[in-house]
Structure formats: structure tokens, C-alpha cells
Amino acid sequence: MAAAESSFKIILGSSSMARQRILAEMRYEFTIMTADIDEKSIRKEKPEDLVTALAEAKAIAIMARLQHTDILKNVACPTLLITADTVVVYKGTIREKPCNEDEAREFIKGYSGGHAAVVGSVLVTNLNSGASKGGWESAEILFYRFTSTTYLTK
């Protein structure tokens, strides 16, 4: 099916396949731009503050890049920039994206029979007006005890 006709343009400030899938399933056309920021340099004690700060930093970085491109030239309709971030909180510690496959396996093994919280934020910025609105949400995830870790080994 064809993409939904829209009275606005969307720039997704993320390389997340899940976020791309959401917009695609809603039949929106969108452009992908990623922020070139050092996420590890942005630290906050509370996960809600961290994901909010990271989504804002991504938006700022992408808006700065857009000033040096032709992406917004001759665009007659409003353009929305969507940025986001997600972390996991496990035993009081904020976990961001695993550094590698081994770390990802260790994270998953550790969740067996336990629980973790997922904290995510989304920021939508109207690039024409500069107005933005965002928020964060949290969900608790309970894990069954894994009876076999075969699928977690190489």
C-alpha cells in the first residue's frame, strides 16, 4: 500500500529498527538522520532525566546538521523531528545499549527470574516553529527463570 498522504514531513532522528517499523506500519514516509553525539558524555543520576537529556541532545545535534544541508529547502509543509532514547534499569543501575554481543548475553542472563524497568523518552520538534514537546514513560518487566541458557551461548 502507498504511504499515507501527510500535511507534514517527518525526520526520524534514530537508527532504531523498532522506531522505523512503527512509522512504516503507520504508513508514514520519513527521512532518517542520526545524531553524532557522545552519549556516554551525557550523565544523569535518574534514568528519566538521562533519556530526556539524550533525546534533547540528539535533537539539537540533528538541527545543527540540518542547517548545513538542503533537506529542508523548498519544503512547504511543517517538518517534525522525532528523537528518542531508552535505557534499562536493573538493580538500581542504568544500563544503556550493550557494548557488544557478549555484554548483551550477560545482561539477558542476569535478568533470569528477576525484573528490570525500561525507561524511554520521545521528543517531537516542529522544525518550522522551533516548538517541541516530549515526555518519558517507564515499564516494569518481570522475567521467568530461564531453565536453559543454550540460546544465550555462542
PADREN-48226 format. One record per residue: residue number from 1; residue in one letter; x, z, y of N, C-alpha, C, O, CB in turn. Coordinates in Angstrom, 3 decimals, padded with zeros to 6 digits. Atoms other than C-alpha are relative to their C-alpha. Glycine has a CB too. Layout:
PADREN-48226
ATOM   resi   resn     n_east       n_up    n_north    ca_east      ca_up   ca_north     c_east       c_up    c_north     o_east       o_up    o_north    cb_east      cb_up   cb_north
ATOM    NUM      A          X          Z          Y          X          Z          Y          X          Z          Y          X          Z          Y          X          Z          Y
...
This chain:
PADREN-48226
ATOM   resi   resn     n_east       n_up    n_north    ca_east      ca_up   ca_north     c_east       c_up    c_north     o_east       o_up    o_north    cb_east      cb_up   cb_north
ATOM      1      M    000.822    000.000   -001.187    000.000    000.000    000.000    000.862    000.000    001.245    002.000    000.469    001.230   -000.933    001.193    000.001
ATOM      2      A   -000.728    000.067   -001.261    001.053   -000.582    003.548    000.083    001.374    000.639   -000.743    002.249    000.380   -000.667   -000.992    000.956
ATOM      3      A   -000.164   -001.257   -000.724    002.307    002.223    005.745   -001.133    000.162    001.006   -001.693   -000.816    001.502    001.373    000.053    000.712
ATOM      4      A    001.070   -000.291   -000.946   -000.216    003.926    007.982    000.397   -000.482    001.394    001.523   -000.272    001.847   -000.321    001.515    000.016
ATOM      5      E   -000.244    000.381   -001.384   -000.530    002.410    011.429    000.054    001.276    000.813   -000.796    002.154    000.659   -001.100   -000.979    000.540
ATOM      6      S   -000.187   -001.235   -000.717    000.691    005.027    013.811    000.145   -000.272    001.491    000.681   -001.299    001.908    001.215    000.748   -000.533
ATOM      7      S   -000.139    000.122   -001.443    000.483    005.578    017.531    001.269    000.699    000.470    001.478    000.895    001.668   -001.229    000.582    000.712
ATOM      8      F   -001.268   -000.632   -000.330    003.863    007.281    017.375    001.056   -000.402   -001.017    000.736   -000.835   -002.124   -000.148    001.532    000.052
ATOM      9      K   -001.144    000.307    000.856    007.312    006.718    015.887    000.555    001.336   -000.492    000.538    002.329    000.235    001.104   -000.846    000.769
ATOM     10      I   -000.561   -001.227    000.576    008.919    009.296    013.582    001.468   -000.213   -000.330    001.848   -001.218   -000.929   -000.783    000.427   -001.267
ATOM     11      I   -001.391   -000.071    000.433    012.591    010.117    013.221    000.116    001.283   -000.812   -000.124    002.375   -000.296    001.016   -000.025    001.229
ATOM     12      L   -000.208   -001.157    000.855    013.283    012.424    010.290    001.464    000.387    000.091    002.341   -000.372   -000.322   -000.420   -000.292   -001.474
ATOM     13      G   -001.371   -000.488   -000.166    016.375    014.462    011.078    000.474    000.731   -001.231    000.866    001.896   -001.158    000.102    000.912    001.209
ATOM     14      S   -000.329   -000.636    001.267    017.143    015.145    007.439    000.303   -001.059   -001.052   -000.271   -002.148   -001.047   -001.149    000.911   -000.465
ATOM     15      S   -000.256    000.887    001.143    018.614    013.542    004.346   -000.701    000.523   -001.250   -000.492    000.003   -002.346    001.519   -000.134   -000.256
ATOM     16      S    000.716   -000.603    001.119    016.373    015.690    002.139   -000.957   -000.996   -000.638   -001.834   -001.553    000.022   -000.762    001.239    000.460
ATOM     17      M    000.901    000.901    000.729    014.703    013.581   -000.528   -001.423    000.550   -000.020   -002.382   -000.220    000.035    000.502   -000.216   -001.439
ATOM     18      A    001.346   -000.598    000.019    011.788    016.032   -000.645   -000.721   -000.266    001.322   -001.904   -000.607    001.320    000.083    001.527   -000.267
ATOM     19      R    000.629    000.245   -001.303    011.127    015.672    003.090   -000.331   -001.483    000.177   -001.374   -001.835    000.729    000.924    000.476    001.142
ATOM     20      Q    000.273    001.439   -000.069    011.414    011.899    002.867   -001.217   -000.352   -000.848   -002.053   -001.160   -000.443    001.229   -000.812   -000.466
ATOM     21      R    001.119    000.269    000.905    008.983    011.884   -000.056   -001.330    000.427    000.629   -002.334   -000.272    000.495    000.211    000.727   -001.341
ATOM     22      I    001.231   -000.472   -000.646    006.416    013.922    001.898   -000.502   -001.032    001.004   -001.678   -001.396    000.987    000.236    001.357    000.702
ATOM     23      L    000.420    000.985   -001.009    006.375    011.436    004.780   -000.391   -001.322   -000.653   -001.360   -001.960   -000.240    001.126   -000.235    001.027
ATOM     24      A    000.323    001.257    000.687    006.410    008.449    002.427   -001.351    000.086   -000.697   -002.138   -000.859   -000.647    001.093   -000.352   -001.018
ATOM     25      E    001.288   -000.162    000.673    003.497    009.833    000.404   -001.155    000.024    000.993   -002.283   -000.335    000.654   -000.005    001.278   -000.829
ATOM     26      M    001.023    000.023   -001.046    001.606    010.256    003.668   -000.096   -001.388    000.646   -000.895   -001.622    001.553    000.309    001.064    001.071
ATOM     27      R   -000.049    001.398   -000.426    002.397    006.566    004.242    000.417   -000.181    001.455   -000.069   -001.072    002.151   -001.339   -000.633   -000.209
ATOM     28      Y   -000.565    000.168   -001.328    004.276    007.068    007.464    001.295   -000.783   -000.114    002.063   -000.601   -001.059    000.238    001.369    000.687
ATOM     29      E   -001.302    000.637   -000.124    007.104    004.791    008.425    000.860    000.934    000.832    000.377    001.557    001.778   -000.103   -001.436    000.649
ATOM     30      F   -000.881   -000.896   -000.741    010.119    006.719    009.646    001.435   -000.474   -000.115    001.801   -001.205   -001.036   -000.130    001.442   -000.510
ATOM     31      T   -001.425    000.264   -000.027    013.770    006.412    010.503    000.696    001.300   -000.364    000.253    002.377    000.035    000.468   -000.541    001.398
ATOM     32      I   -000.756   -001.197    000.372    016.301    008.816    009.019    001.271    000.066    000.846    002.026   -000.901    000.943    000.347   -000.005   -001.525
ATOM     33      M   -001.251   -000.286   -000.704    019.035    010.320    011.170    000.418    001.402   -000.414   -000.409    002.312   -000.457   -000.159   -000.121    001.577
ATOM     34      T   -000.467   -001.343    000.338    021.173    013.237    010.120    000.855    000.552    001.129    001.487   -000.191    001.880    000.795   -000.010   -001.321
ATOM     35      A   -000.781   -000.683   -001.036    022.810    015.771    012.382    001.404    000.247   -000.526    001.588    000.676   -001.666   -000.675    001.342    000.427
ATOM     36      D   -001.387   -000.263    000.376    026.562    016.014    012.301    000.385    001.340    000.618    001.056    001.401    001.648    000.968   -001.159    000.478
ATOM     37      I   -000.318   -001.337   -000.496    026.820    019.768    012.755    000.670    000.803   -001.106    000.518    000.503   -002.291   -001.276    000.723    000.505
ATOM     38      D   -000.611   -000.919    000.948    028.838    022.506    011.103   -000.979    001.148   -000.203   -000.988    002.117    000.557    001.401    000.513    000.504
ATOM     39      E    001.032   -001.004    000.241    026.006    024.535    009.622    000.592    001.381   -000.260   -000.037    002.389    000.058   -000.864   -000.417   -001.172
ATOM     40      K   -000.634   -001.288    000.303    028.420    027.265    008.491    000.438    000.740    001.262    000.688    001.945    001.221    001.200   -000.212   -000.910
ATOM     41      S   -000.400   -000.662   -001.247    029.353    027.945    012.125   -001.180    000.697    000.676   -000.993    001.474    001.613    000.621   -001.015    000.961
ATOM     42      I    001.198   -000.629   -000.557    025.786    028.997    012.891   -000.396    001.133   -000.940   -000.816    000.885   -002.070   -001.178   -001.041    000.178
ATOM     43      R    000.283   -001.171    000.824    025.236    032.512    011.578   -001.033    000.878    000.693   -000.956    001.123    001.897    001.293    000.801   -000.284
ATOM     44      K    001.019   -000.943   -000.453    022.243    034.787    011.961   -000.204    000.997   -001.121   -000.069    000.651   -002.295   -001.348   -000.722    000.383
ATOM     45      E    000.201   -001.039    000.998    021.514    038.058    010.194   -001.300   -000.185   -000.776   -001.338    000.008   -001.992    000.010    001.357    000.661
ATOM     46      K    001.303    000.166    000.642    017.856    037.336    009.478   -000.190   -001.456   -000.419    000.109   -002.357    000.364   -001.142    000.445    000.951
ATOM     47      P    000.174    001.387    000.466    017.005    034.239    007.379   -000.953   -000.800    000.891   -000.748   -001.997    001.090   -000.521   -000.007   -001.436
ATOM     48      E    000.945    000.691   -000.882    014.078    033.389    009.685    000.707   -000.517    001.252    000.456   -001.632    001.709   -001.157    000.940    000.393
ATOM     49      D   -000.762    000.399   -001.188    016.433    033.302    012.665    000.996   -001.106   -000.339    001.221   -002.011    000.465    000.739    001.210    000.597
ATOM     50      L   -000.979    001.006    000.406    019.009    031.266    010.720   -000.643   -001.373   -000.155   -000.145   -002.349    000.407    000.670    000.411   -001.307
ATOM     51      V    000.614    001.315    000.218    016.657    028.483    009.598   -000.543   -000.575    001.310   -000.517   -001.788    001.515   -001.132    000.103   -001.042
ATOM     52      T    000.486    000.460   -001.304    015.140    028.313    013.088    001.161   -000.530    000.845    001.058   -001.595    001.453   -000.728    001.146    000.745
ATOM     53      A   -001.176    000.427   -000.775    018.572    028.103    014.741    000.582   -001.299   -000.546    001.007   -002.159    000.226    001.077    001.097   -000.009
ATOM     54      L   -000.545    001.221    000.591    019.724    025.432    012.285   -000.883   -001.213    000.300   -000.365   -002.285    000.611    000.155    000.170   -001.512
ATOM     55      A    000.899    001.111   -000.332    016.625    023.259    012.829    000.162   -000.397    001.468    000.149   -001.583    001.796   -001.472    000.383   -000.292
ATOM     56      E   -000.205    000.284   -001.424    017.145    023.569    016.603    001.339   -000.684    000.244    001.418   -001.627    001.032   -000.080    001.292    000.817
ATOM     57      A   -001.326    000.609   -000.163    020.862    022.741    016.343   -000.005   -001.449   -000.479    000.618   -002.313    000.138    001.064    000.808   -000.769
ATOM     58      K    000.107    001.370    000.498    020.054    019.659    014.276   -000.719   -000.882    001.012   -000.296   -002.012    001.258   -000.736   -000.029   -001.348
ATOM     59      A    000.744    000.770   -001.000    017.515    018.509    016.874    000.878   -000.304    001.205    000.886   -001.436    001.690   -001.260    000.761    000.442
ATOM     60      I   -000.873    000.190   -001.164    019.994    018.989    019.727    001.068   -001.051   -000.309    001.338   -001.926    000.514    000.666    001.342    000.410
ATOM     61      A   -001.055    000.956    000.375    022.717    017.069    017.870   -000.553   -001.414   -000.122    000.086   -002.366    000.326    000.656    000.417   -001.325
ATOM     62      I    000.584    001.339    000.153    020.411    014.168    016.999   -000.424   -000.556    001.346   -000.239   -001.745    001.607   -001.202    000.036   -000.957
ATOM     63      M    000.390    000.480   -001.339    019.030    013.971    020.545    001.224   -000.460    000.789    001.152   -001.441    001.529   -000.745    001.109    000.780
ATOM     64      A   -001.241    000.418   -000.680    022.603    013.789    021.862    000.460   -001.358   -000.534    000.889   -002.213    000.240    001.125    001.066   -000.196
ATOM     65      R   -000.379    001.289    000.586    023.353    010.939    019.423   -000.920   -001.119    000.460   -000.478   -002.241    000.703   -000.014    000.084   -001.519
ATOM     66      L    000.969    001.020   -000.402    020.178    009.117    020.402    000.273   -000.538    001.403   -000.074   -001.679    001.709   -001.406    000.567   -000.063
ATOM     67      Q   -000.327    000.457   -001.348    021.389    008.927    023.993    001.009   -001.144   -000.023    001.123   -001.898    000.943    000.545    001.156    000.829
ATOM     68      H   -001.041    001.025    000.122    024.168    006.631    022.747   -000.398   -001.134   -000.941    000.460   -001.896   -001.386    001.288    000.631   -000.487
ATOM     69      T    000.463    001.067    000.889    022.011    004.309    020.609   -001.135   -000.775    000.654   -001.617   -000.415    001.728   -000.458    000.578   -001.354
ATOM     70      D    001.121    000.814   -000.489    019.344    001.661    021.093   -001.301    000.313   -000.740   -002.295   -000.393   -000.565    000.328   -001.485   -000.144
ATOM     71      I    001.171   -000.292    000.833    016.869    003.308    018.703   -001.256    000.205    000.834   -002.335   -000.230    000.432    000.255    001.234   -000.850
ATOM     72      L    001.181   -000.291   -000.810    014.547    004.449    021.483   -000.279   -001.050    001.078   -001.282   -000.966    001.787    000.158    001.343    000.648
ATOM     73      K    000.215    001.054   -000.996    014.938    001.361    023.676   -001.221   -000.826   -000.368   -001.443   -001.132   -001.539    001.244   -000.907    000.119
ATOM     74      N    001.182    000.847    000.177    011.763   -000.663    024.109   -001.037    000.593   -000.965   -001.816   -000.146   -001.567    000.427   -001.360   -000.501
ATOM     75      V    001.022   -000.656    000.811    009.693    001.898    022.188   -001.096    000.453    000.954   -000.887    001.326    001.797    000.591    001.213   -000.828
ATOM     76      A    001.103   -000.276   -000.922    006.325    002.018    023.914   -000.790    001.244   -000.382   -001.480    001.815    000.463   -000.929   -001.185    000.059
ATOM     77      C    000.801   -001.143    000.435    004.820    004.835    021.848    000.864    001.266   -000.048    002.092    001.179   -000.060   -000.633   -000.276   -001.389
ATOM     78      P   -000.748   -001.249    000.110    005.795    008.513    021.664    000.837    000.030   -001.282    000.456   -000.546   -002.301   -000.959    001.197    000.035
ATOM     79      T   -000.876   -000.134    001.151    008.643    009.354    019.303    000.165    001.467   -000.337    000.518    002.281    000.516    001.367   -000.655    000.264
ATOM     80      L   -000.123   -001.373    000.468    008.671    012.520    017.242    001.244    000.137   -000.875    001.480   -000.671   -001.774   -001.265    000.429   -000.779
ATOM     81      L   -001.165   -000.334    000.805    011.860    014.018    015.837   -000.361    001.239   -000.816   -000.768    002.262   -000.265    001.280    000.243    000.896
ATOM     82      I    000.301   -001.125    000.891    011.352    016.277    012.813    001.313    000.480   -000.617    002.001   -000.269   -001.310   -001.035   -000.410   -001.117
ATOM     83      T   -001.176   -000.610    000.616    014.175    018.639    011.849   -000.447    001.250   -000.749   -001.491    001.829   -000.445    001.093    000.344    001.072
ATOM     84      A    000.403   -001.130    000.832    014.126    021.429    009.287    001.220    000.627   -000.657    002.312    000.059   -000.662   -001.017   -000.443   -001.069
ATOM     85      D   -001.033   -000.626    000.811    016.163    023.866    007.268   -000.651    000.986   -000.955   -001.733    001.509   -000.685    001.057    000.703    000.886
ATOM     86      T    000.502   -000.911    001.021    015.677    026.012    004.176    001.160    000.791   -000.587    002.242    000.252   -000.818   -000.754   -000.772   -001.111
ATOM     87      V   -000.973   -000.846    000.703    017.570    028.932    002.650   -000.739    000.799   -001.064   -001.965    000.904   -001.045    000.755    000.953    000.994
ATOM     88      V    000.527   -000.904    001.016    017.064    031.189   -000.345    000.584    001.378    000.287    001.759    001.499    000.633    000.353   -000.490   -001.464
ATOM     89      V   -000.484   -001.373   -000.145    017.316    034.970   -000.054   -000.091    000.657   -001.367   -001.166    000.766   -001.956   -000.825    000.802    001.079
ATOM     90      Y   -000.072   -000.596    001.330    018.443    036.655   -003.238    000.764    001.314    000.089    001.922    001.346    000.506    000.676   -000.967   -001.014
ATOM     91      K   -000.588   -001.337   -000.059    019.137    040.385   -003.487    000.548    000.302    001.397    001.630    000.871    001.545    001.115    000.136   -001.047
ATOM     92      G   -000.367   -000.294   -001.381    019.290    040.593    000.301    001.055   -000.911    000.598    001.449   -000.722    001.749    000.473    001.380    000.086
ATOM     93      T   -001.044    000.913   -000.473    021.855    037.784    000.614   -000.593   -001.384    000.239   -001.349   -001.903   -000.582    001.168   -000.080   -001.017
ATOM     94      I    000.455    001.354   -000.318    021.161    034.467    002.299    000.870   -000.990   -000.762    002.098   -000.951   -000.685    000.057   -000.275    001.541
ATOM     95      R   -000.699    001.060    000.724    022.066    031.524    000.071   -000.420   -001.338    000.583   -001.603   -001.671    000.650   -000.299    000.061   -001.531
ATOM     96      E    000.268    001.349   -000.486    022.374    028.089    001.554    000.264   -000.975   -001.140    000.365   -000.569   -002.298    000.877   -000.342    001.254
ATOM     97      K   -000.230    000.997    001.045    022.979    024.834   -000.305    001.248    000.384   -000.795    002.264    000.764   -000.214    000.151   -001.427    000.611
ATOM     98      P   -001.199   -000.267    000.799    025.346    025.384   -003.227    001.106   -000.986    000.370    000.838   -002.134    000.724   -000.318   -000.088   -001.515
ATOM     99      C   -001.147    000.849   -000.352    028.825    024.007   -002.592    000.257   -001.075   -001.045    000.777   -002.147   -000.733    001.250    000.852    000.175
ATOM    100      N   -000.255    000.944    001.080    028.968    022.284   -005.967   -000.946    000.285   -001.160   -001.764    001.203   -001.097    001.473    000.078   -000.463
ATOM    101      E    000.878   -000.120    001.160    027.261    021.901   -009.335    000.178    001.332   -000.714   -000.799    001.928   -001.168    000.256   -001.139   -000.967
ATOM    102      D   -000.253   -001.282    000.669    028.933    024.987   -010.820   -000.670    001.148    000.742   -001.266    002.028    000.121    001.509    000.259   -000.112
ATOM    103      E    000.644   -001.056   -000.788    027.713    027.184   -007.972   -001.519   -000.083   -000.146   -002.189    000.947   -000.220    000.404   -000.109    001.492
ATOM    104      A    001.444    000.165    000.194    024.209    025.733   -008.354   -000.427    000.600   -001.334   -001.451    001.279   -001.403   -000.394   -001.492    000.065
ATOM    105      R    000.314   -000.570    001.317    024.232    026.665   -012.059    000.039    001.526    000.038   -000.833    002.188   -000.526    000.985   -000.525   -001.062
ATOM    106      E   -000.112   -001.454   -000.096    025.389    030.197   -011.264   -001.176    000.593    000.773   -001.710    001.634    000.390    001.321    000.390    000.671
ATOM    107      F    001.175   -000.454   -000.751    022.641    030.598   -008.675   -001.215    000.057   -000.926   -001.913    001.069   -000.989   -000.279   -000.938    001.211
ATOM    108      I    001.193    000.084    000.851    019.992    029.483   -011.161    000.062    001.039   -001.116   -000.940    001.696   -001.397   -000.142   -001.416   -000.598
ATOM    109      K   -000.137   -001.010    001.056    021.345    031.692   -013.973   -000.329    001.390    000.542   -000.971    002.191   -000.138    001.430   -000.019   -000.589
ATOM    110      G    000.225   -001.312   -000.598    021.226    034.671   -011.633   -001.459    000.307    000.264   -001.839    001.475    000.335    000.757    000.106    001.273
ATOM    111      Y    001.419   -000.216   -000.293    017.527    034.175   -010.930   -000.796    000.412   -001.231   -001.932    000.868   -001.096   -000.601   -001.254    000.590
ATOM    112      S    000.716   -000.275    001.244    016.579    034.714   -014.597   -000.603    001.399    000.017    000.111    002.389    000.182    000.936   -000.156   -001.203
ATOM    113      G    000.695   -001.278    000.040    013.970    037.467   -014.791   -000.088    000.714    001.332   -000.516    001.866    001.395    000.662    000.882   -000.968
ATOM    114      G   -000.001   -000.629   -001.322    014.281    038.141   -011.080   -000.907   -000.718    000.973   -001.836   -001.425    000.584    001.400    000.047    000.558
ATOM    115      H    000.780    000.667   -001.030    012.881    036.949   -007.814    000.897   -000.336    001.183    001.957    000.258    001.378   -001.187    000.878    000.447
ATOM    116      A   -000.713    000.430   -001.207    014.041    035.231   -004.658   -001.050   -000.440    001.008   -002.196   -000.718    000.652    001.030   -001.162   -000.306
ATOM    117      A    000.889    000.497   -001.048    012.500    034.236   -001.371    000.572   -001.305    000.536    001.786   -001.450    000.681   -000.173    001.049    001.148
ATOM    118      V   -000.393    001.242   -000.648    012.588    030.753    000.101   -000.518    000.084    001.431   -001.699    000.345    001.659   -000.565   -001.274   -000.762
ATOM    119      V    000.374   -000.039   -001.411    012.584    030.654    003.899    000.317   -001.362    000.603    001.452   -001.835    000.528    000.752    001.152    000.766
ATOM    120      G   -000.191    001.327   -000.575    012.096    027.344    005.667   -000.565   -000.088    001.403   -001.492    000.634    001.770   -000.643   -001.051   -000.878
ATOM    121      S    000.494    000.238   -001.357    011.614    026.122    009.197   -000.158   -001.497    000.228    000.509   -002.316   -000.404    000.957    000.616    001.056
ATOM    122      V    000.193    001.378   -000.428    010.365    022.912    010.773   -000.115    000.017    001.517   -000.773    000.884    002.092   -001.270   -000.650   -000.673
ATOM    123      L    000.087    000.161   -001.449    010.809    021.801    014.379   -000.381   -001.450    000.282    000.281   -002.375   -000.188    001.355    000.383    000.708
ATOM    124      V    000.433    001.341   -000.392    008.933    018.820    015.817    000.218   -000.116    001.501   -000.293    000.691    002.278   -001.511   -000.270   -000.388
ATOM    125      T   -000.322    000.211   -001.407    010.239    017.482    019.126   -000.529   -001.353    000.442   -000.257   -002.373   -000.192    001.525    000.096    000.241
ATOM    126      N    000.465    001.245   -000.618    008.485    014.880    021.279    001.148   -000.481    000.877    001.439    000.127    001.907   -001.347    000.203    000.839
ATOM    127      L   -001.178    000.473   -000.721    011.460    012.845    022.476   -000.346   -000.601    001.358    000.530   -000.736    002.212    000.733   -001.022   -000.833
ATOM    128      N    000.408    000.539   -001.284    009.450    011.346    025.329   -000.182    001.102    001.035    000.226    000.952    002.187   -001.283   -000.793   -000.149
ATOM    129      S    000.271   -001.084   -000.949    008.384    014.640    026.900    001.021    001.126   -000.083    001.156    001.910    000.856   -001.380    000.557   -000.239
ATOM    130      G   -000.945   -001.091    000.198    011.063    016.944    025.511   -000.645    001.257   -000.571    000.054    002.219   -000.888    000.669    000.330    001.298
ATOM    131      A    000.695   -001.167    000.533    008.414    019.372    024.275    000.264    000.128   -001.495    000.356   -000.868   -002.213   -001.516   -000.095    000.274
ATOM    132      S   -000.195   -000.210    001.429    008.993    020.949    020.900   -000.797    001.213   -000.461   -001.100    002.121    000.313    001.496    000.179   -000.328
ATOM    133      K    000.757   -001.089    000.609    007.117    023.231    018.562    000.488    000.148   -001.426    000.664   -000.837   -002.143   -001.547   -000.264    000.049
ATOM    134      G   -000.477   -000.225    001.346    008.297    024.834    015.392   -000.430    001.348   -000.523   -001.096    002.121    000.165    001.493   -000.118   -000.051
ATOM    135      G    000.304   -001.271    000.618    007.950    027.714    013.044    000.700    000.117   -001.327    001.373   -000.811   -001.777   -001.493    000.172   -000.173
ATOM    136      W   -000.616   -000.242    001.299    009.104    029.217    009.797   -001.043    000.596   -000.935   -002.062    001.136   -000.504    001.233    000.941    000.130
ATOM    137      E    000.885   -000.550    001.021    007.457    030.249    006.565    000.866    000.503   -001.145    001.979    000.021   -001.355   -001.039   -001.067   -000.499
ATOM    138      S   -000.733   -000.588    001.108    008.538    032.306    003.581   -000.897    000.060   -001.233   -002.107    000.255   -001.124    000.517    001.408    000.371
ATOM    139      A    000.734   -000.112    001.267    007.509    032.309   -000.079    000.872    000.737   -001.002    002.076    000.497   -001.094   -000.409   -001.408   -000.551
ATOM    140      E   -000.690   -000.747    001.049    008.453    034.685   -002.870   -000.151   -000.756   -001.311   -001.240   -001.223   -001.644   -000.559    001.453   -000.126
ATOM    141      I    000.023    000.705    001.276    009.370    033.105   -006.197    000.431    000.970   -001.091    001.498    001.580   -001.009    000.924   -001.260    000.030
ATOM    142      L   -000.321   -000.849    001.151    009.284    035.062   -009.461    000.429   -000.893   -001.158   -000.224   -001.895   -001.450   -001.221    000.893   -000.408
ATOM    143      F   -000.536    000.803    001.097    011.339    033.726   -012.368   -000.193    000.708   -001.328    000.051    001.909   -001.444    001.484   -000.300    000.225
ATOM    144      Y    000.008   -000.524    001.356    010.698    034.209   -016.054    001.452    000.198   -000.432    002.364   -000.433    000.101   -000.765   -000.958   -000.982
ATOM    145      R   -001.348   -000.161    000.565    013.689    035.442   -018.012    000.294   -001.259   -000.807   -000.512   -001.672   -001.640    000.117    001.309   -000.902
ATOM    146      F   -000.385    001.196    000.736    015.500    032.393   -019.312    000.418    000.414   -001.402    001.257    001.300   -001.566    001.147   -000.768    000.725
ATOM    147      T   -000.353   -000.319    001.387    015.697    032.500   -023.096    001.176   -000.827   -000.480    001.840   -000.468   -001.453   -001.194   -000.223   -000.918
ATOM    148      S   -001.122    000.855    000.364    018.253    029.718   -023.265    000.600   -000.557    001.275   -000.119   -000.977    002.181   -000.441   -001.146   -000.961
ATOM    149      T   -000.666    000.566   -001.172    020.823    028.594   -020.753    000.650   -001.333   -000.364    001.526   -001.814    000.355    001.058    000.983    000.559
ATOM    150      T   -000.577    001.262    000.446    021.629    025.409   -022.662   -000.060   -001.049    001.097    000.911   -001.768    001.334   -000.720   -000.502   -001.243
ATOM    151      Y    000.162    001.008   -001.035    020.273    023.267   -019.867    000.801    000.313    001.262    000.924   -000.533    002.149   -001.455   -000.139    000.347
ATOM    152      L   -000.786   -000.379   -001.168    022.403    025.172   -017.358    001.496   -000.200   -000.220    002.287   -000.003    000.702   -000.274    001.443    000.361
ATOM    153      T   -001.424    000.199    000.276    025.715    024.387   -019.052    000.317   -001.482    000.076   -000.564   -002.334   -000.036    000.391    000.574   -001.392
ATOM    154      K   -000.422    001.404   -000.133    027.698    021.222   -018.655   -000.088   -000.746   -001.281    000.232   -001.934   -001.327    001.394   -000.087    000.512
